[in-house]
Amino acid sequence: MTAQAEPEIVLYDLACTKNVCFSPAVWRIRLMLNYKRLPYKTTFLEFPDIEPALKRLGVHPAESSAVNKYIVPVIHHAPTNTYVMDSISIAQFLESTYPDLPVPLTSELGREIESKARTVIGPVFRVAVMPREIAILSPRSQEYFRRTREAAVGCKLEDLLNEEKEEMAWRKIEEDMRTIGQLMLTNEKEGNFVLGASPSATDFFIADHCRRLGW
């Protein structure tokens, strides 16, 4: 029996106790790989293991101004022995290396949707989603997550969990969300995606943020 060939691509993802992907940035790449029908395998990394593991692999750190020098997603492209880090760089690499089933990475409409969504949804996710993510992490990752996130927000994660404030935060963005929804329907006569008949990186952006709410 012939052994099955190893996939050309290894995707490095965040580990969690559910053994599923929960990072929006990684989901974006998964969706692109799936759409392009590119076989890949996943290697999950615990939060405190990301930097040492990527250093051992020889992955180049992010630019000096970045808060985190090593992040996921990362891919290893076996045919060229290339490591690529961060979703934007990976998407560019995949699009240039595998142009079949093209995915438009940028568009004026897409940039507007993504910019507005980050501004509107980001603060709500920080109080409604981020504090709850610790529950699906291993004890080692929980310690790292708590230490780094609490330093960033200046309080205990539990202090962010307030049902009344959370409900008010969602209500506050209702009108802005409707505006974003209308933008998403700009090309609905041409197809089911942001730009019409086929998906773009913005569709993956929308899907990965919806997925984050559903883990």
Secondary structure, 3 states (H helix, E strand, C coil): CCCCCCCCEEEEEECCCCCCCCCHHHHHHHHHHHHCCCCEEEEEECHHHHHHHHHHHCCCCCCCCCCCCCCCCEEEEHHHCEEEECHHHHHHHHHHHCCCCCCCCCCHHHHHHHHHHHHHHHHHHHHHCHHHHHHHCCHHHHHHHHHHHHHHHCCCHHHHCCHHHHHHHHHHCHHHHHHHHHHHCCCCCCCCECCECCCCHHHHHHHHHHHHHHC
